[in-house]
Amino acid sequence: MQESELNYFKEILESRKDQIVKNISGVNAELFQLSSLELNDEGDHASVNNNSMVESAIVNQQQKELREIEVTLAKIANGDYGICEMCEDSIGFQRLKVKPHAIYCIDCREIVEKSS
């Protein structure tokens, strides 16, 4: 992969990483505010619990994506970026444009999904 392509993906990944960190901070602040509310009835409790569960699920998903991005940025630094972890062939440029932190090429991704 050319240096300009690596820089392109690195910028995308770093931008997404920054956005996820901001999102997680915002959600954590919101969860803290929800936990400090004085709730007067069961409906309020149910609403806050529902919001907390949804927000927690979002945070968990974003933390997973953040870990994947950090691993991918390390691969860029090590010169291992864009290589399928299963077959060790190059991951196509178009696939990386759609999911810059992809670890499998299209064929191997389908194999992994079918075996799950």
C-alpha positions in Angstrom: 0.0 0.0 0.0 1.3 3.5 -0.9 2.2 6.0 1.8 -0.6 8.4 0.7 -3.1 5.6 1.1 -1.8 4.7 4.5 -2.0 8.4 5.5 -5.6 8.5 4.2 -6.7 5.6 6.3 -4.7 6.8 9.4 -6.5 10.2 9.2 -9.9 8.5 8.9 -9.1 6.2 11.9 -7.8 8.9 14.1 -10.8 11.1 13.3 -13.2 8.3 14.2 -11.2 7.5 17.3 -11.5 11.1 18.5 -15.3 11.1 17.8 -15.7 7.8 19.7 -13.8 9.2 22.7 -16.0 12.3 22.7 -19.2 10.1 22.4 -18.2 7.9 25.3 -17.4 10.9 27.5 -20.7 12.5 26.7 -22.6 9.3 27.4 -20.8 8.7 30.6 -21.6 12.3 31.7 -25.2 11.7 30.8 -25.3 8.4 32.7 -23.9 10.1 35.8 -26.6 12.8 35.6 -29.3 10.2 35.3 -27.9 8.3 38.3 -28.0 11.5 40.4 -31.7 12.4 39.7 -34.3 12.2 42.4 -36.9 9.9 41.0 -40.4 10.1 42.4 -42.3 7.2 40.9 -41.9 3.8 39.2 -42.4 5.3 35.7 -39.4 7.6 36.2 -37.3 4.7 37.5 -38.3 2.6 34.5 -37.5 5.4 32.1 -34.1 6.1 33.6 -33.3 2.4 33.7 -34.3 1.9 30.0 -32.2 5.0 29.0 -29.2 3.7 31.0 -29.4 0.2 29.4 -29.5 1.7 25.9 -26.7 4.2 26.6 -24.6 1.4 28.2 -25.0 -0.8 25.1 -23.9 2.1 22.9 -20.9 2.7 25.0 -19.9 -1.0 24.9 -20.2 -1.1 21.1 -18.2 2.1 20.8 -15.5 0.8 23.2 -15.2 -2.3 21.1 -14.8 -0.2 17.9 -12.2 2.0 19.7 -10.1 -1.1 20.6 -10.3 -2.3 17.0 -9.2 1.2 15.8 -6.3 1.2 18.2 -5.1 -2.2 17.0 -5.4 -1.0 13.4 -3.4 2.2 14.1 -0.7 0.0 15.6 -0.8 -2.1 12.4 -0.3 1.1 10.3 2.7 2.0 12.5 4.2 -1.5 12.2 3.6 -1.8 8.4 1.1 -4.6 8.8 -2.0 -2.6 7.7 -4.4 -4.0 5.1 -3.4 -7.7 5.4 -6.1 -10.2 6.1 -5.6 -12.0 9.5 -6.9 -15.2 8.1 -5.4 -15.7 4.6 -2.7 -13.0 4.8 -3.7 -11.6 1.4 -4.2 -7.9 0.9 -7.6 -6.5 2.0 -9.1 -4.6 -1.0 -8.9 -0.8 -1.0 -12.7 -0.6 -1.5 -13.3 -2.8 1.6 -11.0 -0.6 3.7 -12.8 2.5 2.5 -16.0 1.0 3.9 -14.4 -0.3 7.1 -10.9 1.0 7.6 -10.4 -1.2 10.6 -11.3 -4.4 8.8 -9.2 -7.4 9.8 -10.5 -9.8 7.1 -10.8 -9.6 3.3 -14.3 -10.1 1.9 -13.9 -13.9 1.3 -12.6 -14.6 4.8 -15.2 -12.3 6.4 -17.9 -14.4 4.8 -16.2 -17.6 6.1 -16.1 -16.2 9.7 -19.7 -15.0 9.5 -20.9 -18.4 8.3 -19.1 -20.2 11.0 -20.4 -18.0 13.8 
